[in-house]
């Protein structure tokens, strides 16, 4: 089974370099890595080229379109459409992934399932303290480092640091009563399932726009599953100047409508047409 890791990014080259350093540590490496770039400048291209040069055995591609404002869903659709892989794992270029991250997504890969993991969020000060050396050593994922930097702020976050035996954490993944929602920073699905629902809805801008995909996949018979405690990622802090409360409210209403209607296809996806 061919696997591709797709990392979405926009004008945050430092975070992307750190994220790719964590990707390079995967115990089970992806068949390829795609940087889905929503219009970044030359500094991001330099990061991608340096990563590709440093890892000649790993196929790396850079899908880019011009900056027209927040169009993450559009560049992700382009990445899906041009991928030659069977199974796609999605992260944001501002998260750090543990060495067994991809292996856990692959362990649960099923044609009729999609998976979504969780985040451990760093604040601005902790983000500034992260270095490639900390990522390369795995220190940034250790519980004591995260606690020292204020990232373990509640019981649920403590569980994400994996304090319990793996079988128990897998059981907690299955029974924790949280809504299954596609999270763009940590999710996976078979490419065929994504094509079945026409990918992401490109009319939706920032603010929960990724959740619509998970609902439509579920409506199409592809059920969600959580990797809440067994595939968490560390999220680097950054400003969100593009956040708009009105758009976020509209997206929430759209997701509720999608859930009620049972629709699975979006006409504003990879293919620009209504379902036949």
N, C-alpha and C positions, 0 to 999 in steps of 0.2 A: 504494500500500500504506500503510495507516494504521499508525503506530508509536506506542507508548506506552512511556515510561520509568517504571518502578515502583521507588520508593526506600523500603525498609523502615527504620523508625526506632522508637526507644523512649527517651524522656527524655534526649536528648542534643541540645538545641537549638543549641548552639554548633557542633557538628559538622555538624548538618543544614544550618545556614545556610551554612557553608563548602562543603558538598557541592553545595547548590543554586546557589551562586555559580559553581561549575565547570560545572554543567549549563547555565547561562545562556550559556556560552562555546562551545557546540557549533557547529561549522561547518555541520553538517546537524542542525537542531533537531528534536526529537521532535514528533509531532503533539499530544501531551499528556503531562503529568507527573502521576503518581499518588503521593501520599505514603501508604504503607501503614503505619499507625500502631498499634503493639501496646499502646495504652493510655496514651500520654503525657499529661502535664498541659498546662495552658493556655500555658506558655511555648513549647511546640512548635507549638501552633495559631497563636500570634502569628507565629512564623517563617514558617509556610506562608502566612498571610494577607499578610504583608509581601512575600514573594516573588511571590505572585500579583498584588499591586498594582503591583509594580515591573516586571512583565512582562505587560501587558494583552493582548498578542498571543499569549500561550501559554496554552493551556487547562490549568488546574491543579485537581486535585481531591484531597480529603483523606478517605481511608477510615480510620475509627477504630473501635475497639471498646474496651470497658472493660478495665482492667488486671486480668487473672486469673492473673498469672504469665506465664512465657514461652510465648506462643502466636503466634509469628511466622508459622508455616505457615498458621494459620487466617486471619490478616489478609491474607496473600499470596493465599490462595485467594479471599477476598472481592474483592481487587483484580482478579484474573483474571476472576472471574465477572461483574463489573460493567464490565469494559473493553469499549469499542467498537472497539478496535484489532485489526489482523490480526497484528502482530508485536510481541512484548513483550521489553523489555530490563530486566533486574533488576540493581539495585545496592543496597548498604546505605547508609543515610544518614550513614555515617561514612567514606565514601571520596570522593576527589577524582578527577574524570575529565578526561583530556586533551581538547583541543578536537576531535580527530578520533575520539574514542571511539565515538560512535554510528555515524559513517560506516563504521568498520571492522566493527562488528557487522552493519550493513546490507549491506555488501559480500559477506559470507559467508552471508547469510540464505537458507535453502532449506527448503521444507516438510518434507523428510526429514532435516534436520540440526538439532542444537542446538549452541550455542557457549558456551565458558567461557574467561574470561581469567584474569589473575593479579594478585597484589598486590605492591606495594612497601610494606613496613611501616615506619612512623615510631614511635620510642619516645616516652615521655611528654614529654621535653624538647623534641624536635623538633615534636611535636604542639602544644605550648604556643606555639611560635614562629610557627606558621602564622597568617596574617591574610588577610582578604578581599582586601587589596591584592596579596598574593603570589599568591593564586589568580587574581585578575582579570588580572594581568600574565603569568601562566603560569610565573613564576619557580619556584614550588614543584615543577614537573615537571622542571626543568633538572638535568642530571647533576651539575654542580658544587655546586648547593644541596643535593641529596640526599646527596652525598658529605660535604659539610661537616657535615651533621647526622646522620651515622652510619648512613644507610639503605642504602648500597651496601656490603654486607658479604661478598659472594661473587660468583663469576663469573656465575652465573645472574641475580642481581639487576642486575649491570652490563649484561647483555644487555637486560634489561627497560627500561633507560634509553635504548635505541635508539641505540647507538653505531655501528651498521652500516647500510648502504643498505637501504631498505625491501624490495626483492626478496629479499635474503639473509635478513632477519628473517622474511619470510613462509615461506621455505623451511624455516627452523629451526622455525617453528610446526608445520609438517607432519611433520618427521622426529624431533623431540626425543622420546625414549622415556619419556614420563610417562603415567600412567593418566589417561584422560579422565574428569574428575569435575565434576559440576555444582557451582559455587561461588556461593552466594547473593549475594555482593558484586559479581559480575561475570559474568553469564550472559545468554543470550537464546534464544528459541525462538518459533515460531509459536504463537499462541493455540490453534489447532485441535489441535496436537500435545499441548499441555498438557491440554486437555479430554479428549483421547483416553485419557490415563492417569489422569484425575480429579485432576490437580493435585498439590499437596503432601500428604503424610501428616500429618494434624493430631495424630495420637497421638504423634508424635515431638517431643521437646523439644530443648533446646540441646545441640549437640555433633555436628556432621556430619549433622544432620537433613536438610540440603539434598541431600546426595549420593544419597539414596534416589531422588529424582526423576530424576536423570540415568540411573541404572541402569534404572529402569522405562521411561523413554523409549527407551533402547537396546533393551530387551526388546521394545518395541512397533515396532521397525524404524526409529526415529529416532536416527541415529548422532551421536555427539559429535565435536566438533572443537575444538582449542585455539587461542586467540589469546594465547598465553603471552608473546610478545615484541612483539606489535603492538597490543595493547589492554590494557596493564597499568593499574592504578589505584593511587593513593597512599592507603594506609589510615592513618587517625588512631587513635592509641592510646586505649584506654578500659578501665576495670575491667569484669570479668565476674563479678559476684557471684552470678549465676544458674548458673554452671558447676558441674556435678555429675559427678564421675568415673564413678559407677555408670551414669548416663544415657548418657554418652559411650560406655562399653563396650557397653551394650545397643544403642545406635544402630549401632555398628560391626557387631555380630552381626546386626542386622536387615538391614543393607545386604548382608552376605555371603549371607544367606538369600535375599534378593531376587534377587541375581545367580545363585545356584544354581537357584532355582525357575523362573526365566524369567517371573515374573509381571509384568504391566505396570500393572494397576489396583489402586488402594487403596480399600477401602470407607470409609476415614476421610478422604476428600478433599472436593472441592467438592460432590459428590453423596454423601449418606450412605447408601450401599447397595452391596451386592456387585455385581460385574459380571454382566450378564445371560448 
